[in-house]
């Protein structure tokens, strides 16, 4: 017989999740009624609302049916990490969507933007509630500073991928190296997150935290090369076209450059923090 936990829907975190699920579905529906727009930014916004709605409903169902206790991962770590990721994603689309797809008479788009900001508020509220645990209740890896930076690194990589177009880097070895940097760091970052969520790091025959520290250092160096190479080659003998509109390819080059710099800073901070934590912290 299946047990149900009604309290999972009536407690403050559950109410925030219900609001977020409804609001993300509403944002998606409002934009879908307008019609398809051939833009990677539009696709990213639609993906964000679908992704957040699906996983929020999944978390609600699993907690309501108490099946969350059977899931082979750190459930509190997963839900906290998802809320933080959803907060970042909704913040990004709440800025991106009105920037590229709204106008003074675009009422559906304006409504979707307002609802998207409410989604951001709901997920931010969930993060605040889950972070304010009673003393003695420690979160998992993804609730710590290194875990938060790992999620931020992968999130920024997603924004870079959204802004990339094959014509920007095909035939240019230097720019292809940059894309390889974004891809490799993203893959290894996601792998680290999945291994920690699945509580599989104990099976490693060596210190996992030292491996992650080495990875952070290598990734920071790789991003440093991309930070120099990408703007050097992508803007070489290129100025912003006079007829450059909202979907201008030149602006996407700027976005990639900016996100590369930000991600390099995050990887550098992650590296410094990891080195300090692993090699200069003594147990008492």
C-alpha positions as CSV (number, residue, x, y, z in Angstrom):
1,X,0.0,0.0,0.0
2,X,1.4,3.4,-1.0
3,X,1.7,6.0,1.8
4,X,1.0,9.7,1.1
5,X,2.5,12.7,2.8
6,X,0.0,15.5,2.6
7,X,2.4,17.8,4.6
8,X,4.8,17.9,1.7
9,X,2.2,20.0,-0.1
10,X,1.1,22.2,2.8
11,X,4.4,23.2,4.3
12,X,6.0,26.4,3.1
13,X,8.5,24.7,0.8
14,X,5.7,22.6,-0.8
15,X,3.6,25.7,-1.4
16,X,6.5,27.4,-3.1
17,X,7.0,24.4,-5.3
18,X,3.3,24.3,-6.2
19,X,3.4,28.0,-7.1
20,X,6.6,27.5,-9.2
21,X,5.1,24.5,-11.1
22,X,1.9,26.5,-12.0
23,X,3.8,29.7,-12.9
24,X,6.4,27.9,-15.1
25,X,3.5,26.1,-16.9
26,X,1.7,29.4,-17.4
27,X,4.8,31.1,-18.8
28,X,5.4,28.3,-21.3
29,X,1.7,28.4,-22.3
30,X,1.7,32.2,-22.9
31,X,4.8,32.0,-25.1
32,X,3.5,29.0,-26.9
33,X,0.3,30.8,-27.9
34,X,2.4,33.4,-29.7
35,X,4.1,30.9,-31.9
36,X,7.5,29.5,-32.7
37,X,10.4,31.9,-33.1
38,X,13.6,30.6,-34.9
39,X,16.0,31.7,-32.2
40,X,18.3,29.8,-29.8
41,X,17.4,32.2,-27.1
42,X,13.7,31.5,-27.6
43,X,14.4,27.8,-27.4
44,X,16.4,28.2,-24.2
45,X,13.5,30.2,-22.6
46,X,11.0,27.5,-23.6
47,X,13.3,24.7,-22.4
48,X,13.8,26.5,-19.0
49,X,10.1,26.7,-18.3
50,X,9.5,23.1,-19.4
51,X,12.5,21.8,-17.5
52,X,11.6,23.6,-14.3
53,X,8.0,22.7,-14.4
54,X,8.7,19.0,-15.1
55,X,11.2,18.5,-12.3
56,X,9.2,20.6,-9.8
57,X,6.2,18.4,-10.5
58,X,8.4,15.3,-10.2
59,X,9.7,16.4,-6.8
60,X,6.2,17.1,-5.6
61,X,4.9,13.7,-6.7
62,X,7.8,11.8,-5.2
63,X,7.5,13.6,-1.9
64,X,3.7,13.3,-1.8
65,X,3.9,9.5,-2.4
66,X,7.0,9.1,-0.1
67,X,8.8,7.5,-3.1
68,X,11.6,10.1,-2.5
69,X,12.9,7.9,0.3
70,X,13.5,5.1,-2.3
71,X,15.5,7.3,-4.7
72,X,19.2,6.2,-4.7
73,X,20.7,9.7,-4.2
74,X,21.0,12.4,-1.6
75,X,17.4,13.8,-1.8
76,X,17.8,17.0,0.2
77,X,21.0,17.8,-1.8
78,X,19.2,17.2,-5.1
79,X,16.1,19.3,-4.2
80,X,18.3,22.1,-2.9
81,X,20.5,22.0,-5.9
82,X,17.6,22.0,-8.3
83,X,16.0,25.0,-6.6
84,X,19.2,26.9,-6.9
85,X,19.6,25.9,-10.6
86,X,15.9,26.8,-11.3
87,X,16.4,30.2,-9.6
88,X,19.4,30.9,-11.9
89,X,17.6,29.7,-15.0
90,X,14.4,31.7,-14.3
91,X,16.5,34.8,-13.6
92,X,18.3,34.4,-16.9
93,X,15.1,33.9,-19.0
94,X,13.3,36.7,-17.2
95,X,16.1,39.0,-18.6
96,X,16.6,37.3,-22.0
97,X,13.0,36.9,-23.1
98,X,11.9,40.6,-22.7
99,X,15.2,41.8,-24.1
100,X,14.7,39.9,-27.4
101,X,11.0,39.1,-27.8
102,X,8.8,41.8,-26.3
103,X,7.4,45.1,-27.5
104,X,4.9,47.7,-26.2
105,X,1.9,45.9,-27.8
106,X,3.1,42.3,-27.2
107,X,0.7,41.6,-24.3
108,X,1.3,37.8,-24.3
109,X,5.0,38.3,-24.2
110,X,4.8,40.9,-21.4
111,X,2.5,38.6,-19.4
112,X,5.0,35.8,-19.8
113,X,7.8,38.0,-18.6
114,X,5.9,39.1,-15.5
115,X,5.0,35.5,-14.7
116,X,8.6,34.4,-15.3
117,X,9.8,36.9,-12.7
118,X,7.2,35.5,-10.3
119,X,8.7,32.0,-11.1
120,X,12.1,33.4,-10.1
121,X,10.6,34.7,-6.9
122,X,9.0,31.3,-6.1
123,X,12.3,29.4,-6.6
124,X,14.3,32.0,-4.7
125,X,11.8,31.7,-1.8
126,X,12.3,27.9,-1.9
127,X,16.1,28.3,-1.8
128,X,15.8,30.7,1.2
129,X,13.5,28.2,3.0
130,X,15.8,25.2,2.3
131,X,18.9,27.1,3.2
132,X,17.5,28.2,6.6
133,X,17.8,24.7,8.1
134,X,17.8,24.3,11.9
135,X,21.3,24.1,13.4
136,X,22.7,20.6,13.1
137,X,21.1,19.8,9.7
138,X,23.9,20.0,7.2
139,X,23.4,20.1,3.5
140,X,25.3,18.0,1.0
141,X,28.0,19.0,-1.4
142,X,25.8,21.0,-3.7
143,X,24.7,23.2,-0.8
144,X,28.3,24.2,-0.1
145,X,30.3,26.9,-1.8
146,X,32.2,24.5,-4.1
147,X,28.9,22.8,-5.0
148,X,27.2,26.1,-5.8
149,X,30.2,27.2,-7.9
150,X,30.0,23.9,-9.8
151,X,26.3,24.5,-10.7
152,X,27.1,28.1,-11.6
153,X,29.9,26.9,-13.9
154,X,27.7,24.5,-15.8
155,X,24.9,27.0,-16.0
156,X,27.1,29.7,-17.5
157,X,28.4,27.0,-20.0
158,X,24.7,26.5,-21.0
159,X,24.3,30.2,-21.7
160,X,27.5,30.0,-23.8
161,X,26.1,27.1,-25.8
162,X,22.9,28.9,-26.4
163,X,24.8,31.8,-28.0
164,X,27.1,29.7,-30.1
165,X,26.4,29.2,-33.9
166,X,28.3,26.8,-36.1
167,X,29.2,29.5,-38.5
168,X,31.0,31.5,-35.8
169,X,33.7,28.9,-35.2
170,X,33.7,26.4,-38.1
171,X,37.0,26.6,-40.1
172,X,38.8,28.5,-37.3
173,X,41.0,26.2,-35.2
174,X,41.4,28.8,-32.4
175,X,37.7,29.2,-32.0
176,X,37.2,25.5,-32.2
177,X,39.6,25.1,-29.3
178,X,37.4,27.5,-27.3
179,X,34.3,25.4,-28.1
180,X,36.2,22.3,-27.0
181,X,37.1,24.0,-23.7
182,X,33.4,24.9,-23.1
183,X,32.3,21.4,-23.9
184,X,34.9,19.5,-21.9
185,X,34.5,21.6,-18.8
186,X,30.8,21.3,-19.0
187,X,30.8,17.5,-19.4
188,X,33.2,17.0,-16.4
189,X,31.3,19.5,-14.3
190,X,28.0,17.7,-14.9
191,X,29.8,14.4,-14.2
192,X,31.1,15.7,-10.8
193,X,27.6,16.8,-9.9
194,X,26.0,13.5,-10.8
195,X,28.7,11.5,-8.9
196,X,28.1,13.5,-5.8
197,X,24.3,13.4,-6.1
198,X,24.5,9.6,-6.6
199,X,26.8,9.3,-3.6
200,X,29.3,7.4,-5.7
201,X,32.5,9.2,-4.7
202,X,33.2,6.8,-1.9
203,X,33.9,4.1,-4.5
204,X,36.9,6.0,-5.9
205,X,40.2,4.4,-5.0
206,X,41.7,7.9,-4.4
207,X,40.8,11.2,-2.8
208,X,38.0,12.6,-4.9
209,X,38.3,16.1,-3.5
210,X,42.0,16.3,-4.7
211,X,40.9,15.1,-8.2
212,X,38.2,17.8,-8.3
213,X,40.9,20.4,-7.2
214,X,43.2,19.3,-10.1
215,X,40.2,19.5,-12.5
216,X,39.3,23.0,-11.3
217,X,42.9,24.1,-11.9
218,X,43.0,22.6,-15.4
219,X,39.6,24.1,-16.2
220,X,40.6,27.5,-15.0
221,X,43.7,27.5,-17.2
222,X,41.7,26.2,-20.2
223,X,39.1,29.0,-19.7
224,X,42.0,31.5,-19.5
225,X,43.1,30.5,-22.9
226,X,39.6,30.7,-24.3
227,X,39.1,34.2,-22.6
228,X,42.0,35.4,-24.7
229,X,41.5,33.5,-28.0
230,X,37.7,33.9,-28.4
231,X,37.6,37.7,-28.6
232,X,40.9,37.9,-30.4
233,X,39.7,35.8,-33.4
234,X,36.0,36.3,-33.3
235,X,36.2,40.1,-33.4
236,X,39.2,40.3,-35.7
237,X,38.5,42.9,-38.4
238,X,34.8,42.8,-37.4
239,X,32.8,45.8,-36.2
240,X,29.1,45.8,-35.2
241,X,27.0,46.0,-38.3
242,X,24.9,49.1,-38.6
243,X,21.7,47.0,-39.3
244,X,22.4,44.7,-36.3
245,X,19.0,44.0,-34.6
246,X,17.8,41.9,-31.7
247,X,19.0,38.6,-33.2
248,X,22.3,39.9,-34.5
249,X,25.1,37.3,-34.6
250,X,27.7,39.9,-33.6
251,X,25.9,40.4,-30.3
252,X,26.1,36.7,-29.6
253,X,29.8,36.9,-29.9
254,X,29.8,39.5,-27.2
255,X,27.6,37.3,-25.0
256,X,30.0,34.4,-25.4
257,X,33.0,36.6,-24.6
258,X,31.3,38.0,-21.5
259,X,30.2,34.6,-20.2
260,X,33.7,33.2,-20.8
261,X,35.2,35.9,-18.7
262,X,32.6,35.4,-15.9
263,X,33.1,31.6,-16.0
264,X,36.9,32.0,-15.8
265,X,36.5,34.1,-12.7
266,X,34.2,31.4,-11.2
267,X,36.6,28.6,-12.0
268,X,39.5,30.6,-10.5
269,X,37.5,31.2,-7.3
270,X,36.6,27.5,-7.2
271,X,40.2,26.5,-7.6
272,X,41.5,28.8,-4.9
273,X,38.7,27.7,-2.5
274,X,39.4,24.0,-3.3
275,X,43.1,24.3,-2.8
276,X,42.6,26.1,0.5
277,X,40.0,23.5,1.6
278,X,42.0,20.4,0.6
279,X,45.6,21.3,1.3
280,X,45.5,24.0,4.0
281,X,42.6,23.0,6.2
282,X,43.5,20.8,9.2
283,X,41.1,18.7,11.2
284,X,40.9,19.4,14.9
